[in-house]
Amino acid sequence: MRPGHVVRPYGLVGVGQSRIRKEINGSSVRDSSHALQGAAGARVHLGNSGKAAVRAEVAFLTNNAFGERSTYHTLQSGMSWRF
């Protein structure tokens, strides 16, 4: 952390492949597609030392398996300490 910077925003982007398997009436069906993941968040440093921080993040993951677009959203929070 740089002195004087209390809030640290960040963004994440990922591209990959999604492999999905479904069980339907005892039969296994598989498919794969490209996947896209993204997130944005901020870390807020606590106190003057900057060793403790809390963070909040919103993320999504989307793919197009089985000819159907699926998108998942998450909201996360956490806390960290630097030793």
C-alpha positions as CSV (number, residue, x, y, z in Angstrom):
1,M,0.0,0.0,0.0
2,R,1.2,3.5,-0.8
3,P,1.0,6.1,2.0
4,G,-2.1,8.2,1.8
5,H,-4.1,5.7,-0.3
6,V,-6.9,4.2,1.9
7,V,-9.1,2.8,-0.9
8,R,-7.7,0.5,-3.6
9,P,-10.1,-0.4,-6.4
10,Y,-9.3,-3.3,-8.7
11,G,-10.7,-5.2,-11.7
12,L,-10.2,-8.8,-12.9
13,V,-10.9,-10.4,-16.3
14,G,-10.5,-14.0,-17.4
15,V,-11.2,-16.0,-20.6
16,G,-11.1,-19.7,-20.7
17,Q,-13.1,-22.9,-21.5
18,S,-16.0,-24.3,-19.6
19,R,-16.6,-28.1,-19.5
20,I,-20.0,-29.2,-18.3
21,R,-21.5,-32.7,-17.7
22,K,-25.2,-33.3,-17.1
23,E,-26.8,-36.5,-15.9
24,I,-30.2,-37.0,-17.6
25,N,-32.3,-40.1,-17.0
26,G,-29.1,-42.1,-16.2
27,S,-27.3,-40.9,-19.3
28,S,-24.3,-38.6,-19.2
29,V,-24.1,-35.7,-21.6
30,R,-21.1,-33.4,-22.0
31,D,-20.4,-30.1,-23.7
32,S,-17.8,-27.4,-23.6
33,S,-17.8,-23.7,-24.5
34,H,-15.8,-20.5,-24.1
35,A,-16.2,-18.9,-20.7
36,L,-15.7,-15.3,-19.6
37,Q,-15.2,-14.1,-16.1
38,G,-15.0,-10.6,-14.7
39,A,-14.9,-8.9,-11.3
40,A,-14.6,-5.5,-9.7
41,G,-14.0,-4.6,-6.2
42,A,-12.2,-2.4,-3.7
43,R,-10.0,-2.9,-0.7
44,V,-10.2,-0.4,2.2
45,H,-7.2,-0.2,4.5
46,L,-7.8,0.3,8.2
47,G,-5.6,2.3,10.5
48,N,-2.4,4.2,9.9
49,S,-0.2,1.1,9.4
50,G,-2.1,-0.2,6.4
51,K,-1.7,-3.8,7.6
52,A,-5.4,-4.6,7.9
53,A,-7.9,-4.2,5.2
54,V,-11.5,-5.2,4.3
55,R,-12.6,-5.8,0.7
56,A,-15.8,-6.2,-1.3
57,E,-16.1,-7.7,-4.7
58,V,-18.8,-8.4,-7.3
59,A,-18.1,-11.0,-10.0
60,F,-19.7,-12.8,-12.9
61,L,-19.0,-16.0,-14.9
62,T,-20.8,-16.7,-18.2
63,N,-20.7,-19.5,-20.7
64,N,-22.8,-20.9,-23.6
65,A,-22.9,-24.7,-23.0
66,F,-25.7,-26.8,-24.5
67,G,-26.7,-23.9,-26.7
68,E,-27.9,-22.0,-23.7
69,R,-26.2,-19.0,-22.1
70,S,-25.7,-19.2,-18.4
71,T,-24.5,-16.4,-16.2
72,Y,-23.6,-16.6,-12.5
73,H,-23.1,-13.6,-10.2
74,T,-21.4,-13.5,-6.8
75,L,-20.9,-10.9,-4.2
76,Q,-18.0,-11.5,-1.8
77,S,-16.4,-9.7,1.1
78,G,-13.3,-10.4,3.2
79,M,-10.6,-9.2,5.5
80,S,-6.8,-9.4,5.3
81,W,-3.8,-8.7,7.4
82,R,-0.2,-8.2,6.4
83,F,2.5,-9.4,8.7
